[in-house]
Amino acid sequence: MSEPTNFAPATSGSPNASGSPGSIASESPPAALLIELCGVLYDDSCWRRWMLQLLTRMGVSTQYAAFYQTWEQEHFGRVCAGEMDYWQGMRAFLRSVGMPPGLLNEACAAGQSRRKQWERSIRPLPTVVDTLRLLQQSDVPVAVIAHASFSRQTAQRKLRELGLIRHVTGGVHATADLGKAGRFGSRFRVATECLSLPPERIVYVGCGRLAIEQALDDGLRCFGFNTDLTTLPCELLDNFASLGELCALPARRLAG
């Protein structure tokens, strides 16, 4: 690109409620958990950073948080709602910031190839398997929601590949399916209905601002985890195993 594309750091939105991770057991334990699949049960930041590095070499001048906050606010919502797939959304995003067609095609072709390689190597984040096992043994329902372009069946397949599906006792939801059914805006209400619990009894654990804001609007208590966003309108978990403390489970050493 002849001129670099600049993204100003995002400054809007509510500040983090605590500013840093802290005690999470100050309120009554939740009756169930709703956990984000991508970015919380497994890490997708390596892929996101690789894609940003590629775009930077092609002339996009930005920082991680600013770039992905702009992507999430302007295009990713439509991907999650099933209106377009991931690469249609990324193409629209890069086109909107002025990337020439030749470079755009090159970036997306390289990104698609690298993403397929990365998808074959995903692993659960540390303490995820043991924490979910402990929650299941303690009869705490766990549901999973995927804010992504893929279907519920694909989300279930990913959970099987990660060895987590047997610990997900509260259902699996994919926003793309709900969007195609005209229910994207009520996705958290759909999840709470499936759990047969009022929203205030459920905790959502996510890593994206828009999803967390919607969950808060729908009455769920929220925690951010494994996020590079500088501010979120909720408290942060410093470790996935902290969910044991949150749910008032008996203290037990979790393997790293």
N, C-alpha and C positions, 0 to 999 in steps of 0.2 A: 504494500500500500504506500502511496506517495506521502500521505500525512498520517501520523499515528492517531488512532481513535482513543480519546481520553474519557474515562469514567470518573466522575467526582465521587468522593466517598459519600455513602448514604448517611444522612443525619436525621431523617424523620423516624417516627415510631416511638413507642414507649420505652423508657429505660428499663434495664434489668431490675427486677424487684429487689434483689439483694446486693447486686454489684459483684458478687463473687459467691462461690459455693459455700454453703453453711449448713447449719442443722436443718434437717428436713422432717423431723419427727414431732414438730410442734403442734400439728393438728391431728385429728383422729385418723387412724389408718384407713386407706381406701378399701372399698369392697372388691374392686377389680382394677386391672391395668389395661390400658390401650397403648400399644407400643408401635412406633414407626418402624417399618422394615428397613428401608434404605437409609444408611447413615447412623442408625442406632443399634440394630442387631448386627450389622456388618458395616465396615468402613468403606465409604465411597469417596473419601477426600483425595486418595492417591490418584484416582482416575480424574477427578475434577482439576487437581493441580497439574496433571500432565496435559490436559486439554488447554488449560490457561497458558502453560508454558509454550505450547505449540502456537497458539494465537499471538502470544507476545513476540515470538520470533517472526511472525508474519506482519507485525506492525501495530498490533493492538496494545495500547499503553494503558495499563490499569493495575489494580491490586485485587487480590483474591476476593475479599469481602465486598468491595464495591462492584466488581464484575458480577458475582453471583447473586447479590441482592438485586441488581438491575435485571438480570435474567429471570429471577424468581418473580419479581413484581410485574414484569411486562410480558413474559411469554410462558413461563413454566406452569402457571395456573391453567392455561389452555391445554397444555400437555397432560396435566393431571386430570383434567376434566374429560379427556378422551376426544378432544376436538382435533388433535393432530398427534403424530408420534413424536418421539424425542428429537429426531433429526430434522423433521419438518419445522419444529419449534426452533431448533438451533439455527437452521438456515434463515428463518425469518428474523431472528435476533441479529445474526451477523450482517444480513442484508440491511437491517435498519441502522446499523452503525457505520455503514458505508464500505464494507469489505467488497472488493471487486469480485465478479462472478468466478473468475479463474481461481483466485485464492480461496474463495468460499468453497468451491467444489473440492479443491485439494485438501483443505482443512477438514471437511466433513468426511471425505474418503479415508484419510489417515485416522481420524477420530473413531469412525465406525470399526475399522480393523483393530485398533488398540482396545476399544471397549469390549469387543468379543473376546479378546485374549484375557482381559481383566475379569470378565464375568466368569471365566472358567477357573479362576483362582481365588474367589472370595472365600473368606473364613469368618466365623463369628468373632466379634470383638472380645477381648479378655473378660472373664468372669460371666459372660452372657449365658453359656450353657449351664454352669453350676447354679447361677441365680435363678434361671427359669425352672430348673429341676426342683430347687428348694421351694419356689412359689407353688409349683404343682403339688408337691408333697404337703404343702400347708393349705391346700384347697383355695388358693387365691386365683380366680379366673384371669387368664391373660388372653387378650385379643390382639391381633396385629392388623395394622392398616398400612397400605402401600400408596404413597403419593407418587405415582409414576405413570408411564404410558402403557404399562403391561396389565394383563388381565388377572383376575383372582386365581385362575388356574396356574398362571406363571408365578404368582406370589407363593402359592402353595408348593410348587416345584422347587423354588428357591429355598423355602423353609426345609423341605426334605433334604435338599443337597447340603444344607448347613447343619443338618441333624437336629433341628429345632421343632419340627412340626408336632411331635408327640407332646411337647410341653405347651402348645398353644391350645388351650381348652375353651377359649371364649369366642372363637371364630376368626376368619381371615377376610379382610375387606380390601378391595382395589378401587381407588377413586376413578380410574378410567371407566370401569364397568358402571359405576354409579353415575358418572357423567353422561354416558351414552343412554342411561335410563332416565335422564333428567333429574337426578338426585344428588349431583355434586355438591350443591350448596347445603344439603342436609346430611352430608356424609358422617359427621360425628353423631348426629341424632340417630342415624341408622345403626351405628355401632352400639350406642347406648341401649337402643331398643332390643338388639340381639342379646345383650347382656342382661336384659330385664332389670335394669337398675336406673335410678335417677342420675343425671349427669354429675351432680355434686358428690356422688359416691365413687366416681371413677377418676383416675389419674391418667392423663395423656403424657407420654414421654416422646418428644420430637426434637428435631434439629433445624426446622425451617420456620422463619418468622410468620409467613402467611398462615401456615397450618396451625401454629400455636395460637395466633390471634383468633382464628376461627373457633378453635376448641374452647378458648376462654369465653368467647361470645356465646357459645352454646352451653356454658355453665360447668365445664370440666376444670378441675385443678390441673395445672401443667408444670412440667419440668423440662428444661432444655438439657441435651446431652450430646457430646461429641460434635460440637458446633464451633466454627470459626467466626461466626457473627459476633460483632463487638457488643451488641446490645440485643437482649430479648426481653419481652414483657413477662418474664417469669423467673423463678429460681433456676439455678444450674445444678446438675449432678456432676460430681467430680469423678465418679466411678459407677459403673452399672450395678455393682454389688450393693450400692447404697439403697437400692430398691428394697432390700431386705429390711433395713432400718425403717424405711418409709412405711412398710407394711407390718412393722412390729413383729417380725419373725424372730425365732430364737437365734441367738448369735451362733454362727457357725463359720469356720474358716473356709473361704472359697479359693479354689485353685486359680492362679493367674492365667 
